[in-house]
């Protein structure tokens, strides 16, 4: 195992945990936000350092140079590989930008301390390949949103039922997997619980109502950060993909495909901006799972590229809606708002992040969507058609919403709705990353392709003979 030059992974998690304690001791919201911003910024620097260091080492996987946690646990805990290397800085960036763009109107309702705890949990999960470690992080990660819902006096039963079931199914499934051993075809005692857990956490229909409920009742920032890292896909790749029989992967793929088209159709008819965002996100995260379950190199590479672009594009899209909400309150889509004259930068960011999420040429989402469609058509033609339909419906929903929010009427406001410096920085940074990833996608695609080769190799080495990996030419 290669060592990173510095203990980047441990540092990034420690910055968040120490920051959470430091922030929780402050009662003044502005001071709390500035402290949280500093700690989140340090975590972003550490994860970016880890990614660059890993890239420089040119290794298959690497671990921290200090091994503090490894000595405590008696095994390697924090490991970075091709899959997780770019996911870590992406998650850290999303948390940093949400804290940065939190305005005075939202500052009292947003818990910065719990936000940093959530960030530490996500970074620890992405740095972990140990199945029980991943399950533990996924379980603990469900607590902060619940505490926020309870603190705000909102209903929690829908969230509690789904998350409890998700954690129980994961534990049951993996317990049976260990009892049976990982070198054989598994029984339904392993397959069904793991399948159910992935579907619930990813919000695959009919298990998606917890996600719409969370967006309805939690603060937009908390809901956004709980879903955008797409933890369900990480669980699918680490826990399910190496040991799952083909029919199980196909059933996750078909359920995800149905959800992608269903959610894109639902996005078209929403009358509230938050629910629109929720359905757009459901549709895109389901497309990531569709690609993951086809298990051909091209479709898998497309899915992993799409994972990064969805996190970046829809993270930015959510931030834009949140900034508009901070000015106008909950946004209804039943009448025109005419906000372009007051916040042209937000309008530009809205359309840019929206188009990037549906794979518009020249944006970071284009190459991932293209690879996913090509890979899907090559393996199963009908899947490719459904993916294109979902993308088209999402595109129509986005353009329609843009016109409703930014055009159609003259809006008179007594106070200035102009974008603040913090928000301008967040918007420009995201726009630069989205366009840079679209104009020069080669390094990202190469990195995702290397990750795919490793995943397929791991699946091959665990699969019983004859191998269960599908290749496209079986379906011609």
C-alpha angles and dihedrals in degrees: 000000000000119000123227113235092245133022090258097155096050090045093053092052093043093050089057096045095045088044091053091055091044093049095045090061092063124084097186108090096211093053090046091053093049092049091047090049092053094049093044089048091053090050089051091051091048094049092046088049090051091051094049091044091051091048090050092050091054090210131147090235136351137192136207118288095228099051090201095146092039091057090049094049097036092233140065106281109163109054130161123206138165092279098052100034097089095029092067098058090040092057091044090049092053092051092046093050094047091053091043094051096045105121129210091260091060100033098096095048096051119080107219094183094055089043090060091047089054090049091052090051093050093047091048091050093050089048092053130086096168106107096220090047091054092047090049093051093046089051096047090044091065092063104073095057090048091052091050093050090050093047091052091050093242125146111273104177097097091050094044094049094050097042094045090050090047093053094043093050091049092051094045093046096049093043090058090044090058092045091052095042125236099258099076142057106280128232126238089264087074101031103049098048093046091046091051093047093052092047093050097047092045091050093238111173127294088025095056100095093091089062096052087045092052092051090048097052110022125071110275092242094054094046091047093052094045094057108028098073085061094223091178090065091050090052089048093052097044102036108023109028099061095051106024122113116235095255091057093053089047092052092050088048094050094046089049092048091053090048093049092056095037094050093046089053091048091050088061094060103040118125096196127061096224093054090046089055091047093054093044089052092047091052094050097043088049089054089055089055091047089058093044092055098049089071099203118126095244097046092044092050089049091050093051092047089048090050090060095042093048090051091050100038100040091039087058092043091053091048090053092051089047091052090051090048091053087059102038107019119234109359118232118204095203095090139027118268103189095209098151096096092051099044111016092159091057090049091053092046090048094055094040096051091041093052091045090055092055093047102256112183113265094028130099092256096058102080095044093050091046093051092045093051092046093047092046094049090048092053102034117000095205091058090056091053092050092048090053092048091051091049092049094050091048090051092051091048091051096050092045091052092048091057092046095050102038109027143031102071145032112258118203116201129185091207129049114264092189118140115262125233093253092052092045090056091049092048095047093046092052093044090051092050093046093050095040090052090050097046096043108025098150101097092047094049092047091050092049091047091054089050090052092052090053093047092049091046090052091048091049093049092051097042119100117242121297092049119243098212112122122220123198098243091069089073101050 
